[in-house]
Amino acid sequence: MLSAQCTDQRVNLVTPALFARFPDPAALAGAPPATVETLIRSTGFFRNKAANLVACARAVVVHQGGEVPRTLRELVALPGVGRKTANVILGNAFAVPGLVVDTHVGRVARRLGWAQSHQPEGVERELCALLPRGRWTQTSHVLIWHGRRCCRAQTACCSVCPVQNRCPRFGVKRSK
């Protein structure tokens, strides 16, 4: 939830203090929103994020017995949790294959010709149909990394791209 419109670096700076103050869902569920806002202010959109964090923690405590659910359906039912966040949780916390589609994954998948959709759920469906289930989580990590470091939106680094010989859009500077 904290990563929306925020860098991983910033989130990683904020989470130690947040988790120290609220180490489990029960602690966060009872947190004053203003306290959470203060701790996460630098991530941007801090009021909405704080409200979602507290509401999500309450839902986990009340409806899930304090345990984070392990299915996509249950996760997306939580306040502030969409498919992207749910797939991150599934793949990284529970080793349940999940394909995370962020802006980088969508862009790289379209440039490689692996997906046509411009909607995250459409890209997710296309990639899931293309790739073996056991590769979904790792593929998400690789595509995110590649999209951040090499196949960037405005300044793609095609000349040093390790898959340039397999890319149908070699030399493209912007996604269409």
Secondary structure, 3 states (H helix, E strand, C coil): CCCCCCCHHHHHHHHHHHHHHCCCHHHHHCCCHHHHHHHHHHHCCHHHHHHHHHHHHHHHHHHHCCCCCCCHHHHHCCCCCCHHHHHHHHHHHCCCCCCCCCHHHHHHHHHCCCCCCCCHHHHHHHHHHHCCHHHHHHHHHHHHHHHHHCCCCCCCCHHHCCCHHHCCCCCCCCCC
